Amino acid sequence: MKNIGGQAVIEGVMMKSPAGWSVAVRDPKGEINLKMVRTKKIPALFKLPIIRGVVGLFHALLIGVKAIEFSANLVYQNDMAYQEQEGDKPISPWGLGLSIGLAIILAIVLFKFLPLLLTTLIGNVFREVSNNSLLFNFTDGVLRVGIFLFYIFIIGLWKEMRRIYQYHGAEHKVIYAYEAGEDLTVENAKKYRPYHPRCGTSFLLIVMVISIMVFLTIPKEWSFVDKLISRIILIPAIAGLSYEVLRFSAKMKNNPIVGLMVFPGLLLQRMTVREPDESQIEVALAAMNEVLKLGKE
């Protein structure tokens, strides 16, 4: 059985397997539109532990942008203002690179620069924070998690995002049904919970926890700029290590100790996942069935 992951998009779901990816989107007319892309085989070097996590993260960003572009063109195809601005032209390599670059910059500003700046300011007031590496990096980590939770809460207030959260739940239910070896039907998928241990939300929480431990090694004597640069440079290593932790927790999900470790991630998913309706599960099933065809071919 192939390891399949996914992502919710605008009025749809993207499913990804080692063979490629597919996206299913319900347009304003109520019809399900499909797109399937076969991906090239990954060199053996990129499948090594830690490295595969970094490669997988970049690959997921790349596919995610393409899947969202496909869904946006379909959902807003009747919006004349959108058509005049975007048209139906596929995103260019430069546009794709710009989208990913802006997303990375935003993430660095929100989750690296801002918490470090706030921690530094706190350390200027409370000297015990700036004088203790453990306390400094712990404060920085707590602020980072707090900003992340606040960010999720704010975007969750957006009506369209709440529907994406429902498709997120549909994606998880269908993956559960697939992993259980059941027939891929709406009724079989409905009975599963919408929270999954391999979810990207859980991955981000693992990243933050591991980053706190890694950043403890950074000397307190370093300047603000040195600390910021080190946090950026260490992103690939932390992402790769977090990916391995996520894979291990998914394989050992029935172990009670591992269950306690993944529980915070499952709890956090309650902010990014909503119970889907049958029509949304139907879309997720369409994406799953399409990506499975790639494996058969």
PLY file of the C-alpha trace (Angstrom):
ply
format ascii 1.0
element vertex 297
property float x
property float y
property float z
element edge 296
property int vertex1
property int vertex2
end_header
0.00 0.00 0.00
1.40 3.39 -1.05
1.95 6.16 1.45
-0.53 8.85 0.41
-0.83 12.36 1.80
-2.96 15.28 0.85
-3.90 18.92 1.16
-7.14 20.84 1.17
-7.49 23.53 -1.50
-10.28 25.95 -2.47
-13.41 23.78 -2.78
-11.30 20.69 -3.25
-8.62 18.25 -2.19
-5.19 17.36 -3.51
-3.85 13.83 -2.99
-0.18 12.91 -3.45
1.50 9.52 -3.84
5.07 8.53 -4.80
3.87 8.26 -8.41
2.35 11.73 -8.67
-0.50 13.90 -7.50
-4.09 14.68 -8.33
-6.49 17.43 -7.36
-10.30 17.35 -7.42
-12.28 20.60 -7.25
-16.02 21.24 -7.29
-16.76 24.22 -9.52
-19.65 26.70 -9.08
-21.86 24.48 -11.29
-21.44 21.60 -8.84
-19.28 19.48 -11.15
-16.07 17.81 -9.96
-13.04 18.75 -12.05
-9.87 16.64 -11.96
-6.21 17.21 -12.68
-3.57 14.49 -12.49
0.20 14.93 -12.76
2.83 12.21 -12.80
6.05 13.16 -11.02
9.59 12.08 -11.83
11.30 9.49 -9.69
13.32 10.94 -6.85
17.07 10.07 -6.83
18.12 7.64 -4.11
20.18 10.36 -2.38
17.03 12.40 -1.75
15.38 9.43 -0.04
17.89 9.28 2.79
16.66 10.14 6.31
16.59 13.87 7.14
17.31 14.78 3.49
13.98 13.32 2.35
12.17 15.57 4.81
13.74 18.73 3.36
13.10 17.62 -0.22
9.57 16.56 0.65
8.78 19.91 2.24
9.91 21.88 -0.81
8.10 19.45 -3.12
4.91 19.84 -1.07
5.13 23.63 -1.33
5.59 23.40 -5.09
2.66 21.04 -5.63
0.50 22.96 -3.15
0.84 26.21 -5.09
-0.03 24.46 -8.36
-3.06 22.74 -6.81
-4.34 26.00 -5.32
-3.89 27.74 -8.68
-5.99 25.03 -10.37
-8.73 25.29 -7.75
-8.79 29.10 -7.79
-9.19 29.23 -11.57
-12.17 26.87 -11.37
-13.93 28.34 -8.35
-13.60 31.95 -9.47
-14.07 31.34 -13.19
-17.34 33.32 -13.17
-15.77 36.27 -11.38
-15.05 38.78 -14.18
-12.72 40.83 -12.00
-10.71 37.70 -11.25
-10.61 36.75 -14.93
-9.37 40.18 -15.92
-6.67 40.01 -13.29
-5.57 36.39 -13.63
-7.12 34.91 -16.76
-6.86 31.17 -17.33
-3.14 31.17 -18.02
-1.09 28.66 -16.01
1.25 30.15 -13.48
4.73 30.81 -14.88
7.91 29.43 -13.31
8.73 32.97 -12.17
5.26 33.39 -10.67
5.53 30.02 -8.96
8.94 30.88 -7.54
7.67 34.26 -6.37
4.66 32.70 -4.61
6.85 30.19 -2.76
9.44 32.86 -1.98
6.85 35.21 -0.49
5.38 32.36 1.58
8.85 31.53 2.96
9.59 35.19 3.74
6.25 35.58 5.55
6.94 32.44 7.60
10.43 33.69 8.54
9.10 37.10 9.58
6.20 35.69 11.64
7.83 32.65 13.22
11.54 33.54 13.35
12.08 37.30 13.35
9.04 38.41 15.40
9.38 35.97 18.33
13.14 36.57 18.51
12.58 40.34 18.51
9.94 40.11 21.25
12.17 37.83 23.33
15.09 40.23 22.96
12.89 43.12 24.11
11.70 41.07 27.08
15.34 40.26 27.89
16.15 43.98 27.95
13.54 44.43 30.67
14.08 41.17 32.55
17.83 40.54 32.60
17.44 36.96 33.81
15.93 36.13 30.42
18.84 37.55 28.41
21.43 36.09 30.77
20.12 32.52 30.63
20.25 30.65 27.30
17.69 28.09 28.47
15.20 30.73 29.58
15.82 32.91 26.53
15.22 30.13 24.00
12.28 28.74 25.98
10.64 32.19 25.95
11.36 32.48 22.24
9.75 29.07 21.63
6.66 29.85 23.69
6.16 33.11 21.81
6.60 31.29 18.48
3.93 28.76 19.37
1.66 31.55 20.60
2.02 33.50 17.34
1.34 30.32 15.38
-1.84 29.58 17.33
-3.02 33.17 16.96
-2.34 33.04 13.21
-4.39 29.85 12.84
-7.22 31.35 14.89
-7.34 34.55 12.82
-7.41 32.86 9.41
-10.02 30.44 10.77
-12.42 33.38 11.09
-12.43 33.71 7.30
-15.53 32.00 5.88
-13.71 30.52 2.88
-11.00 29.14 5.16
-13.59 27.34 7.27
-14.73 25.49 4.14
-11.09 24.61 3.40
-10.90 23.21 6.92
-13.90 20.99 6.08
-12.13 19.70 2.98
-9.13 19.12 5.23
-11.31 16.80 7.31
-12.59 15.07 4.17
-9.01 14.44 3.08
-8.19 12.77 6.39
-11.29 10.59 6.40
-10.60 9.28 2.90
-6.94 8.57 3.74
-8.07 6.64 6.83
-10.43 4.54 4.70
-7.65 3.88 2.20
-5.17 2.89 4.91
-7.76 0.52 6.40
-8.07 -1.23 3.03
-11.77 -0.50 2.74
-13.75 0.24 -0.40
-13.46 3.94 -1.10
-17.05 5.04 -0.61
-18.64 8.00 1.15
-20.23 5.72 3.75
-16.93 4.02 4.62
-15.04 7.32 4.85
-17.71 9.04 6.96
-17.18 6.78 9.96
-13.56 7.85 10.47
-12.47 10.81 12.53
-11.21 13.89 10.67
-7.88 14.06 12.58
-4.80 12.23 11.27
-1.35 11.80 12.91
0.48 12.58 9.64
-1.29 15.92 9.20
0.75 18.98 8.26
-0.62 20.79 11.31
0.96 18.15 13.56
4.17 18.47 11.55
4.34 22.22 12.22
3.88 21.66 15.94
6.70 19.08 15.92
8.89 21.59 14.07
8.32 24.17 16.79
9.06 21.76 19.62
12.26 20.49 17.98
13.36 24.02 17.11
13.15 24.97 20.80
15.52 22.12 21.67
17.90 22.88 18.80
18.04 26.60 19.53
19.10 25.86 23.10
22.56 25.22 21.65
22.88 28.79 20.40
25.07 30.85 22.80
23.33 33.74 24.54
26.33 35.97 23.74
25.48 35.99 20.03
24.02 39.18 18.58
20.40 39.48 17.44
21.45 39.20 13.77
23.59 36.10 14.45
20.73 34.42 16.30
18.29 35.23 13.49
20.65 33.96 10.77
21.30 30.74 12.71
17.56 30.15 13.05
17.12 30.53 9.29
20.12 28.33 8.42
18.88 25.57 10.72
15.41 25.44 9.08
16.30 22.55 6.70
17.85 20.42 9.48
14.88 21.01 11.79
12.39 20.26 9.00
14.19 17.04 8.10
14.37 15.86 11.69
10.71 16.78 12.28
9.70 14.77 9.21
11.40 11.67 10.63
9.63 12.15 13.97
6.29 12.47 12.16
6.90 9.30 10.14
7.87 7.38 13.25
4.82 8.58 15.20
2.52 7.57 12.33
4.00 4.06 12.19
3.81 3.66 15.97
0.42 5.32 16.40
-0.94 2.33 18.37
1.85 2.59 20.95
0.46 4.32 24.08
3.65 6.33 24.70
3.76 7.55 21.11
0.05 8.23 21.39
0.75 10.68 24.19
3.44 12.34 22.08
1.16 12.90 19.08
-1.85 13.93 21.15
-0.95 17.67 21.17
-0.77 17.60 17.36
-4.16 15.89 17.11
-5.54 18.43 19.57
-4.16 21.30 17.50
-5.90 19.92 14.42
-9.20 20.88 16.03
-8.30 24.40 14.94
-7.54 23.48 11.30
-10.03 20.66 10.67
-13.82 20.65 10.51
-16.29 17.82 10.02
-17.02 17.61 6.26
-20.33 16.94 4.55
-20.91 14.11 2.07
-20.32 16.29 -0.99
-16.87 17.26 0.30
-15.98 13.64 1.05
-17.05 12.83 -2.50
-14.52 15.34 -3.83
-11.75 13.86 -1.66
-12.64 10.38 -2.92
-12.40 11.58 -6.51
-8.88 12.91 -5.84
-7.88 9.64 -4.12
-9.21 7.43 -6.93
-7.40 9.57 -9.48
-4.02 9.39 -7.74
-4.38 5.64 -7.28
-4.64 5.28 -11.05
-1.09 6.59 -11.29
0.16 3.71 -9.17
-1.70 1.17 -11.30
-0.31 2.65 -14.50
0 1
1 2
2 3
3 4
4 5
5 6
6 7
7 8
8 9
9 10
10 11
11 12
12 13
13 14
14 15
15 16
16 17
17 18
18 19
19 20
20 21
21 22
22 23
23 24
24 25
25 26
26 27
27 28
28 29
29 30
30 31
31 32
32 33
33 34
34 35
35 36
36 37
37 38
38 39
39 40
40 41
41 42
42 43
43 44
44 45
45 46
46 47
47 48
48 49
49 50
50 51
51 52
52 53
53 54
54 55
55 56
56 57
57 58
58 59
59 60
60 61
61 62
62 63
63 64
64 65
65 66
66 67
67 68
68 69
69 70
70 71
71 72
72 73
73 74
74 75
75 76
76 77
77 78
78 79
79 80
80 81
81 82
82 83
83 84
84 85
85 86
86 87
87 88
88 89
89 90
90 91
91 92
92 93
93 94
94 95
95 96
96 97
97 98
98 99
99 100
100 101
101 102
102 103
103 104
104 105
105 106
106 107
107 108
108 109
109 110
110 111
111 112
112 113
113 114
114 115
115 116
116 117
117 118
118 119
119 120
120 121
121 122
122 123
123 124
124 125
125 126
126 127
127 128
128 129
129 130
130 131
131 132
132 133
133 134
134 135
135 136
136 137
137 138
138 139
139 140
140 141
141 142
142 143
143 144
144 145
145 146
146 147
147 148
148 149
149 150
150 151
151 152
152 153
153 154
154 155
155 156
156 157
157 158
158 159
159 160
160 161
161 162
162 163
163 164
164 165
165 166
166 167
167 168
168 169
169 170
170 171
171 172
172 173
173 174
174 175
175 176
176 177
177 178
178 179
179 180
180 181
181 182
182 183
183 184
184 185
185 186
186 187
187 188
188 189
189 190
190 191
191 192
192 193
193 194
194 195
195 196
196 197
197 198
198 199
199 200
200 201
201 202
202 203
203 204
204 205
205 206
206 207
207 208
208 209
209 210
210 211
211 212
212 213
213 214
214 215
215 216
216 217
217 218
218 219
219 220
220 221
221 222
222 223
223 224
224 225
225 226
226 227
227 228
228 229
229 230
230 231
231 232
232 233
233 234
234 235
235 236
236 237
237 238
238 239
239 240
240 241
241 242
242 243
243 244
244 245
245 246
246 247
247 248
248 249
249 250
250 251
251 252
252 253
253 254
254 255
255 256
256 257
257 258
258 259
259 260
260 261
261 262
262 263
263 264
264 265
265 266
266 267
267 268
268 269
269 270
270 271
271 272
272 273
273 274
274 275
275 276
276 277
277 278
278 279
279 280
280 281
281 282
282 283
283 284
284 285
285 286
286 287
287 288
288 289
289 290
290 291
291 292
292 293
293 294
294 295
295 296
